[in-house]
Amino acid sequence: MGAEDMGARSLRFNLSHSHGLALVAVTRGREIGVDIEWVRPGMSDERIAERFFSTGEVRALRKLPERLQDEAFFNCWTRKEAYIKAKGEGLSMPLSDFEVSLRPEESAALLSTKRDPQEASRWLICELFPAPGFVAALVVETGDWKLRCLQWSEHCSEED
């Protein structure tokens, strides 16, 4: 097997979609996860956070002014979803077993995990801004890499 074949096998990708938008991430040689969500008003009031988020995340969410809670809820949700997708464990990994940042003005980060204190330093979370009214997160293993964002839009005329 040639080096080219080995490189192709190390490609990783992840996909997420919400309300007409899709997010695709591709890497070579490292795990990756993405999530995109449309920010729906009132979700932070549905007690979903108390069911799935860590105690610290719920406390941070409830301390925020009400006007920021929906965005913070979806920041937390997308970061958690992208992380478990990058880990490849899906919902077999309880969302309350790790903590992410969520405040709209703070940097996206994996703050801690219950399983391994060193785990948080292994991953980088990037906040993405795909479109007004949406939040998104990308989680990738740390190392030497560059983020390049491309946008595709399907606009065809009858002559195309």
C-alpha positions as CSV (number, residue, x, y, z in Angstrom):
1,M,0.0,0.0,0.0
2,G,1.4,3.4,-1.1
3,A,1.7,6.5,1.0
4,E,-1.2,8.0,-0.9
5,D,-3.5,5.1,0.1
6,M,-2.4,5.6,3.8
7,G,-3.3,9.3,3.6
8,A,-6.8,8.5,2.2
9,R,-7.4,6.1,5.1
10,S,-6.6,8.7,7.7
11,L,-9.3,11.1,6.4
12,R,-12.0,11.9,9.0
13,F,-15.2,13.8,8.5
14,N,-18.2,14.9,10.5
15,L,-21.6,16.3,9.4
16,S,-24.4,18.2,11.1
17,H,-27.5,20.0,9.8
18,S,-30.2,22.2,11.2
19,H,-33.1,24.1,9.5
20,G,-31.7,24.2,6.0
21,L,-28.0,24.7,6.9
22,A,-25.3,22.0,6.9
23,L,-21.9,21.9,8.3
24,V,-19.2,19.5,7.1
25,A,-15.7,19.2,8.6
26,V,-12.9,17.1,7.1
27,T,-9.5,16.4,8.6
28,R,-6.5,14.1,8.0
29,G,-5.1,12.1,10.8
30,R,-7.1,13.5,13.7
31,E,-10.6,13.1,15.1
32,I,-13.2,15.8,14.5
33,G,-16.8,16.6,15.4
34,V,-19.2,19.4,14.5
35,D,-22.7,20.5,15.5
36,I,-24.9,23.3,14.2
37,E,-28.2,24.4,15.8
38,W,-30.8,27.0,15.1
39,V,-31.2,29.1,18.2
40,R,-34.8,28.6,19.2
41,P,-36.3,30.9,21.9
42,G,-37.3,29.4,25.1
43,M,-35.2,26.2,25.0
44,S,-33.3,27.2,28.0
45,D,-36.5,27.2,30.0
46,E,-37.4,23.6,29.1
47,R,-35.3,22.0,31.9
48,I,-33.2,20.2,29.3
49,A,-30.1,21.7,30.8
50,E,-30.9,20.3,34.2
51,R,-31.3,16.9,32.7
52,F,-28.2,16.8,30.5
53,F,-25.7,19.5,31.5
54,S,-23.2,19.3,34.3
55,T,-24.0,21.0,37.6
56,G,-21.5,23.8,36.8
57,E,-22.9,24.4,33.4
58,V,-26.5,24.7,34.7
59,R,-25.3,27.1,37.4
60,A,-23.4,29.2,34.8
61,L,-26.5,29.2,32.5
62,R,-28.9,30.3,35.3
63,K,-26.6,33.1,36.4
64,L,-26.8,34.7,33.0
65,P,-29.3,37.4,32.2
66,E,-32.4,35.9,30.7
67,R,-31.8,37.6,27.3
68,L,-28.5,35.6,27.0
69,Q,-29.7,32.2,28.2
70,D,-31.0,30.8,24.9
71,E,-27.7,31.5,23.1
72,A,-25.7,30.1,26.0
73,F,-27.9,27.0,26.1
74,F,-27.2,26.3,22.4
75,N,-23.5,27.2,22.8
76,C,-23.3,24.5,25.4
77,W,-25.4,22.0,23.5
78,T,-23.3,22.4,20.2
79,R,-20.0,22.1,22.0
80,K,-21.1,19.0,23.9
81,E,-22.5,17.4,20.8
82,A,-19.4,18.1,18.7
83,Y,-17.2,16.7,21.5
84,I,-19.0,13.4,21.8
85,K,-19.0,13.1,18.0
86,A,-15.3,13.7,17.9
87,K,-14.8,11.1,20.6
88,G,-16.9,8.6,18.6
89,E,-18.9,7.7,21.7
90,G,-22.2,9.3,20.9
91,L,-24.7,9.5,23.7
92,S,-23.2,6.4,25.4
93,M,-21.0,9.2,27.0
94,P,-23.2,11.1,29.5
95,L,-23.3,14.8,28.6
96,S,-22.9,15.6,32.3
97,D,-19.6,13.8,32.5
98,F,-17.7,16.8,31.0
99,E,-18.0,20.5,31.1
100,V,-17.7,23.2,28.4
101,S,-17.8,26.9,28.4
102,L,-21.1,28.5,27.4
103,R,-21.2,32.2,28.1
104,P,-21.6,34.1,24.8
105,E,-18.6,36.4,25.5
106,E,-16.1,33.7,26.6
107,S,-13.9,31.5,24.4
108,A,-15.2,28.1,23.5
109,A,-13.4,25.4,25.5
110,L,-13.6,22.0,27.0
111,L,-13.1,22.8,30.7
112,S,-13.0,19.4,32.4
113,T,-13.9,15.8,32.1
114,K,-14.8,13.3,34.9
115,R,-12.9,10.4,33.3
116,D,-9.5,11.9,32.8
117,P,-8.2,15.2,34.1
118,Q,-5.8,15.5,31.1
119,E,-8.5,15.0,28.5
120,A,-9.5,18.7,28.3
121,S,-6.0,19.6,27.0
122,R,-6.3,17.0,24.2
123,W,-9.1,18.9,22.4
124,L,-9.8,22.3,20.9
125,I,-13.3,23.7,20.5
126,C,-13.9,26.4,17.9
127,E,-17.0,28.5,17.9
128,L,-18.4,29.0,14.4
129,F,-20.8,31.6,13.1
130,P,-22.6,30.0,10.1
131,A,-25.5,32.4,9.7
132,P,-27.6,34.8,11.8
133,G,-29.7,32.9,14.3
134,F,-27.4,29.8,14.3
135,V,-24.6,28.6,16.5
136,A,-22.1,25.9,15.7
137,A,-19.0,24.3,17.2
138,L,-16.1,22.3,15.8
139,V,-14.1,20.0,18.1
140,V,-10.7,18.7,16.9
141,E,-7.7,17.0,18.5
142,T,-5.0,19.5,19.3
143,G,-1.9,19.8,17.2
144,D,-0.6,21.6,14.2
145,W,-3.6,22.4,12.0
146,K,-5.3,25.3,10.3
147,L,-9.0,26.0,10.1
148,R,-10.2,26.9,6.7
149,C,-13.9,27.7,6.2
150,L,-15.5,27.5,2.9
151,Q,-19.1,28.4,2.1
152,W,-21.1,26.7,-0.7
153,S,-24.3,28.1,-2.0
154,E,-26.6,26.6,-4.5
155,H,-27.7,29.3,-6.9
156,C,-28.3,28.1,-10.4
157,S,-29.7,29.9,-13.4
158,E,-31.5,28.3,-16.3
159,E,-28.3,28.7,-18.3
160,D,-26.1,26.7,-15.9
